[in-house]
Protein backbone atom coordinates (compact mmCIF):
# COMPACT_ATOMS: atom_id res chain seq x y z
CA UNK A 1 0.00 0.00 0.00
CA UNK A 2 1.46 3.36 -1.01
CA UNK A 3 1.66 6.35 1.37
CA UNK A 4 -1.13 8.00 -0.57
CA UNK A 5 -3.42 4.98 -0.28
CA UNK A 6 -2.64 4.75 3.46
CA UNK A 7 -3.63 8.38 3.97
CA UNK A 8 -6.88 7.88 2.09
CA UNK A 9 -7.69 4.75 4.10
CA UNK A 10 -6.72 6.48 7.35
CA UNK A 11 -9.10 9.38 6.63
CA UNK A 12 -11.98 6.91 6.21
CA UNK A 13 -11.63 5.59 9.76
CA UNK A 14 -11.32 8.81 11.78
CA UNK A 15 -14.14 9.68 14.18
CA UNK A 16 -16.89 11.56 12.38
CA UNK A 17 -18.87 13.23 15.16
CA UNK A 18 -18.44 15.19 18.36
CA UNK A 19 -17.02 18.61 19.14
CA UNK A 20 -13.29 17.84 19.21
CA UNK A 21 -13.46 15.67 16.10
CA UNK A 22 -14.69 18.66 14.09
CA UNK A 23 -11.22 20.20 14.37
CA UNK A 24 -9.74 16.87 13.35
CA UNK A 25 -12.09 16.72 10.37
CA UNK A 26 -11.21 20.25 9.30
CA UNK A 27 -7.53 19.28 9.51
CA UNK A 28 -8.24 16.13 7.50
CA UNK A 29 -10.08 18.13 4.86
CA UNK A 30 -7.16 20.52 4.51
CA UNK A 31 -4.71 17.63 4.44
CA UNK A 32 -6.65 15.80 1.72
CA UNK A 33 -6.75 18.88 -0.48
CA UNK A 34 -3.05 19.61 0.05
CA UNK A 35 -2.18 16.03 -0.90
CA UNK A 36 -4.43 16.21 -3.96
CA UNK A 37 -2.65 19.34 -5.13
CA UNK A 38 0.78 17.84 -4.50
CA UNK A 39 0.12 14.69 -6.55
CA UNK A 40 -2.20 15.96 -9.26
CA UNK A 41 0.55 16.01 -11.92
CA UNK A 42 2.21 12.70 -11.00
CA UNK A 43 -0.80 10.58 -9.98
CA UNK A 44 -4.13 11.88 -11.23
CA UNK A 45 -6.05 8.88 -9.92
CA UNK A 46 -4.82 9.42 -6.34
CA UNK A 47 -5.43 13.14 -6.62
CA UNK A 48 -9.00 12.49 -7.75
CA UNK A 49 -9.52 10.10 -4.83
CA UNK A 50 -8.25 12.76 -2.42
CA UNK A 51 -10.70 15.26 -3.88
CA UNK A 52 -13.60 12.76 -3.61
CA UNK A 53 -12.77 12.11 0.06
CA UNK A 54 -12.42 15.83 0.75
CA UNK A 55 -15.80 16.46 -0.87
CA UNK A 56 -17.50 13.78 1.22
CA UNK A 57 -15.86 15.10 4.40
CA UNK A 58 -16.88 18.67 3.55
CA UNK A 59 -20.49 17.52 3.14
CA UNK A 60 -20.44 15.86 6.57
CA UNK A 61 -18.95 18.99 8.14
CA UNK A 62 -21.62 21.18 6.52
CA UNK A 63 -24.37 18.95 7.94
CA UNK A 64 -22.73 19.11 11.37
CA UNK A 65 -22.53 22.93 11.20
CA UNK A 66 -26.20 23.18 10.17
CA UNK A 67 -27.21 20.89 13.04
CA UNK A 68 -25.18 22.97 15.53
CA UNK A 69 -26.87 26.19 14.34
CA UNK A 70 -30.33 24.64 14.55
CA UNK A 71 -29.70 23.25 18.04
CA UNK A 72 -29.56 26.79 19.49
CA UNK A 73 -33.05 28.08 19.96
CA UNK A 74 -34.05 31.48 21.19
CA UNK A 75 -34.92 32.15 24.79
CA UNK A 76 -38.14 30.79 26.19
CA UNK A 77 -40.86 33.45 26.63
CA UNK A 78 -40.36 33.52 30.42
CA UNK A 79 -36.61 33.98 29.94
CA UNK A 80 -37.03 36.77 27.39
CA UNK A 81 -39.48 38.59 29.61
CA UNK A 82 -37.35 38.22 32.73
CA UNK A 83 -34.25 39.54 30.94
CA UNK A 84 -36.14 42.38 29.28
CA UNK A 85 -37.67 43.49 32.58
CA UNK A 86 -34.32 43.29 34.35
CA UNK A 87 -32.63 45.44 31.71
CA UNK A 88 -35.56 47.87 31.78
CA UNK A 89 -35.24 48.32 35.55
CA UNK A 90 -31.44 48.32 35.79
CA UNK A 91 -30.18 49.98 32.59
CA UNK A 92 -28.50 52.74 34.59
CA UNK A 93 -26.31 50.27 36.49
CA UNK A 94 -23.83 47.63 35.51
CA UNK A 95 -25.48 44.67 33.81
CA UNK A 96 -23.20 41.69 33.34
CA UNK A 97 -23.83 38.89 30.90
CA UNK A 98 -23.10 36.35 33.64
CA UNK A 99 -25.91 37.90 35.68
CA UNK A 100 -28.36 37.68 32.76
CA UNK A 101 -27.35 34.10 31.97
CA UNK A 102 -27.85 33.09 35.60
CA UNK A 103 -31.35 34.60 35.54
CA UNK A 104 -32.26 32.35 32.64
CA UNK A 105 -30.46 29.28 34.05
CA UNK A 106 -28.26 29.04 30.95
CA UNK A 107 -24.51 29.03 30.41
CA UNK A 108 -23.07 32.36 29.38
CA UNK A 109 -22.16 31.23 25.87
CA UNK A 110 -25.51 29.54 25.21
CA UNK A 111 -27.35 32.54 26.67
CA UNK A 112 -25.51 34.91 24.31
CA UNK A 113 -26.48 32.85 21.26
CA UNK A 114 -30.07 32.36 22.43
CA UNK A 115 -30.41 36.07 23.26
CA UNK A 116 -29.23 36.97 19.75
CA UNK A 117 -31.79 34.57 18.27
CA UNK A 118 -34.59 36.10 20.35
CA UNK A 119 -33.71 39.80 20.23
CA UNK A 120 -31.77 40.02 16.97
CA UNK A 121 -28.76 41.62 18.63
CA UNK A 122 -26.17 40.92 21.30
CA UNK A 123 -26.99 41.55 24.97
CA UNK A 124 -24.42 44.38 25.09
CA UNK A 125 -25.89 46.14 22.05
CA UNK A 126 -29.40 45.71 23.44
CA UNK A 127 -28.40 47.36 26.73
CA UNK A 128 -26.61 50.18 24.86
CA UNK A 129 -29.74 50.76 22.76
CA UNK A 130 -31.89 50.87 25.89
CA UNK A 131 -29.53 53.43 27.45
CA UNK A 132 -29.58 55.57 24.31
CA UNK A 133 -33.40 55.41 24.23
CA UNK A 134 -33.51 56.63 27.82
CA UNK A 135 -31.01 59.39 27.03
CA UNK A 136 -33.16 60.50 24.10
CA UNK A 137 -36.22 60.54 26.34
CA UNK A 138 -34.43 62.69 28.92
CA UNK A 139 -33.07 65.02 26.24
CA UNK A 140 -36.58 65.68 24.94
CA UNK A 141 -38.34 65.99 28.30
CA UNK A 142 -35.76 67.81 30.47
CA UNK A 143 -33.14 70.52 30.25
CA UNK A 144 -30.54 68.46 32.10
CA UNK A 145 -26.98 68.82 30.81
CA UNK A 146 -25.65 65.88 28.76
CA UNK A 147 -23.09 64.98 31.43
CA UNK A 148 -25.92 64.40 33.94
CA UNK A 149 -28.02 62.48 31.42
CA UNK A 150 -25.03 60.27 30.65
CA UNK A 151 -24.66 59.27 34.30
CA UNK A 152 -28.42 58.83 34.77
CA UNK A 153 -28.52 56.41 31.83
CA UNK A 154 -25.62 54.20 32.89
CA UNK A 155 -22.81 55.66 30.80
CA UNK A 156 -19.44 56.19 32.42
CA UNK A 157 -19.31 59.84 31.37
CA UNK A 158 -20.44 62.22 28.65
CA UNK A 159 -17.80 61.12 26.09
CA UNK A 160 -18.96 57.52 26.57
CA UNK A 161 -22.55 58.63 25.91
CA UNK A 162 -21.40 60.53 22.81
CA UNK A 163 -19.50 57.54 21.36
CA UNK A 164 -22.35 55.07 21.86
CA UNK A 165 -25.06 57.57 20.87
CA UNK A 166 -23.25 58.40 17.62
CA UNK A 167 -22.67 54.71 16.81
CA UNK A 168 -26.37 53.95 17.24
CA UNK A 169 -28.05 57.09 15.87
CA UNK A 170 -25.44 58.47 13.50
CA UNK A 171 -25.27 61.87 15.23
CA UNK A 172 -24.03 63.35 18.48
CA UNK A 173 -26.40 63.80 21.41
CA UNK A 174 -26.15 67.61 21.19
CA UNK A 175 -26.97 67.62 17.46
CA UNK A 176 -29.84 65.15 18.01
CA UNK A 177 -31.23 67.28 20.84
CA UNK A 178 -30.96 70.44 18.74
CA UNK A 179 -32.63 68.81 15.70
CA UNK A 180 -35.42 67.32 17.83
CA UNK A 181 -36.21 70.61 19.53
CA UNK A 182 -36.38 72.49 16.22
CA UNK A 183 -38.64 69.89 14.63
matplotlib code that plots the C-alpha trace (Angstrom):
import matplotlib.pyplot as plt

x = [0.0, 1.5, 1.7, -1.1, -3.4, -2.6, -3.6, -6.9, -7.7, -6.7, -9.1, -12.0, -11.6, -11.3, -14.1, -16.9, -18.9, -18.4, -17.0, -13.3, -13.5, -14.7, -11.2, -9.7, -12.1, -11.2, -7.5, -8.2, -10.1, -7.2, -4.7, -6.7, -6.7, -3.1, -2.2, -4.4, -2.6, 0.8, 0.1, -2.2, 0.5, 2.2, -0.8, -4.1, -6.1, -4.8, -5.4, -9.0, -9.5, -8.2, -10.7, -13.6, -12.8, -12.4, -15.8, -17.5, -15.9, -16.9, -20.5, -20.4, -19.0, -21.6, -24.4, -22.7, -22.5, -26.2, -27.2, -25.2, -26.9, -30.3, -29.7, -29.6, -33.1, -34.1, -34.9, -38.1, -40.9, -40.4, -36.6, -37.0, -39.5, -37.4, -34.2, -36.1, -37.7, -34.3, -32.6, -35.6, -35.2, -31.4, -30.2, -28.5, -26.3, -23.8, -25.5, -23.2, -23.8, -23.1, -25.9, -28.4, -27.3, -27.9, -31.4, -32.3, -30.5, -28.3, -24.5, -23.1, -22.2, -25.5, -27.3, -25.5, -26.5, -30.1, -30.4, -29.2, -31.8, -34.6, -33.7, -31.8, -28.8, -26.2, -27.0, -24.4, -25.9, -29.4, -28.4, -26.6, -29.7, -31.9, -29.5, -29.6, -33.4, -33.5, -31.0, -33.2, -36.2, -34.4, -33.1, -36.6, -38.3, -35.8, -33.1, -30.5, -27.0, -25.7, -23.1, -25.9, -28.0, -25.0, -24.7, -28.4, -28.5, -25.6, -22.8, -19.4, -19.3, -20.4, -17.8, -19.0, -22.6, -21.4, -19.5, -22.4, -25.1, -23.3, -22.7, -26.4, -28.1, -25.4, -25.3, -24.0, -26.4, -26.1, -27.0, -29.8, -31.2, -31.0, -32.6, -35.4, -36.2, -36.4, -38.6]
y = [0.0, 3.4, 6.3, 8.0, 5.0, 4.7, 8.4, 7.9, 4.7, 6.5, 9.4, 6.9, 5.6, 8.8, 9.7, 11.6, 13.2, 15.2, 18.6, 17.8, 15.7, 18.7, 20.2, 16.9, 16.7, 20.3, 19.3, 16.1, 18.1, 20.5, 17.6, 15.8, 18.9, 19.6, 16.0, 16.2, 19.3, 17.8, 14.7, 16.0, 16.0, 12.7, 10.6, 11.9, 8.9, 9.4, 13.1, 12.5, 10.1, 12.8, 15.3, 12.8, 12.1, 15.8, 16.5, 13.8, 15.1, 18.7, 17.5, 15.9, 19.0, 21.2, 19.0, 19.1, 22.9, 23.2, 20.9, 23.0, 26.2, 24.6, 23.3, 26.8, 28.1, 31.5, 32.2, 30.8, 33.5, 33.5, 34.0, 36.8, 38.6, 38.2, 39.5, 42.4, 43.5, 43.3, 45.4, 47.9, 48.3, 48.3, 50.0, 52.7, 50.3, 47.6, 44.7, 41.7, 38.9, 36.4, 37.9, 37.7, 34.1, 33.1, 34.6, 32.3, 29.3, 29.0, 29.0, 32.4, 31.2, 29.5, 32.5, 34.9, 32.9, 32.4, 36.1, 37.0, 34.6, 36.1, 39.8, 40.0, 41.6, 40.9, 41.5, 44.4, 46.1, 45.7, 47.4, 50.2, 50.8, 50.9, 53.4, 55.6, 55.4, 56.6, 59.4, 60.5, 60.5, 62.7, 65.0, 65.7, 66.0, 67.8, 70.5, 68.5, 68.8, 65.9, 65.0, 64.4, 62.5, 60.3, 59.3, 58.8, 56.4, 54.2, 55.7, 56.2, 59.8, 62.2, 61.1, 57.5, 58.6, 60.5, 57.5, 55.1, 57.6, 58.4, 54.7, 54.0, 57.1, 58.5, 61.9, 63.4, 63.8, 67.6, 67.6, 65.2, 67.3, 70.4, 68.8, 67.3, 70.6, 72.5, 69.9]
z = [0.0, -1.0, 1.4, -0.6, -0.3, 3.5, 4.0, 2.1, 4.1, 7.4, 6.6, 6.2, 9.8, 11.8, 14.2, 12.4, 15.2, 18.4, 19.1, 19.2, 16.1, 14.1, 14.4, 13.3, 10.4, 9.3, 9.5, 7.5, 4.9, 4.5, 4.4, 1.7, -0.5, 0.0, -0.9, -4.0, -5.1, -4.5, -6.5, -9.3, -11.9, -11.0, -10.0, -11.2, -9.9, -6.3, -6.6, -7.8, -4.8, -2.4, -3.9, -3.6, 0.1, 0.7, -0.9, 1.2, 4.4, 3.6, 3.1, 6.6, 8.1, 6.5, 7.9, 11.4, 11.2, 10.2, 13.0, 15.5, 14.3, 14.6, 18.0, 19.5, 20.0, 21.2, 24.8, 26.2, 26.6, 30.4, 29.9, 27.4, 29.6, 32.7, 30.9, 29.3, 32.6, 34.4, 31.7, 31.8, 35.5, 35.8, 32.6, 34.6, 36.5, 35.5, 33.8, 33.3, 30.9, 33.6, 35.7, 32.8, 32.0, 35.6, 35.5, 32.6, 34.1, 31.0, 30.4, 29.4, 25.9, 25.2, 26.7, 24.3, 21.3, 22.4, 23.3, 19.8, 18.3, 20.4, 20.2, 17.0, 18.6, 21.3, 25.0, 25.1, 22.1, 23.4, 26.7, 24.9, 22.8, 25.9, 27.4, 24.3, 24.2, 27.8, 27.0, 24.1, 26.3, 28.9, 26.2, 24.9, 28.3, 30.5, 30.2, 32.1, 30.8, 28.8, 31.4, 33.9, 31.4, 30.7, 34.3, 34.8, 31.8, 32.9, 30.8, 32.4, 31.4, 28.6, 26.1, 26.6, 25.9, 22.8, 21.4, 21.9, 20.9, 17.6, 16.8, 17.2, 15.9, 13.5, 15.2, 18.5, 21.4, 21.2, 17.5, 18.0, 20.8, 18.7, 15.7, 17.8, 19.5, 16.2, 14.6]

ax = plt.figure().add_subplot(projection="3d")
ax.plot(x, y, z, "-o")
ax.set_aspect("equal")
plt.show()
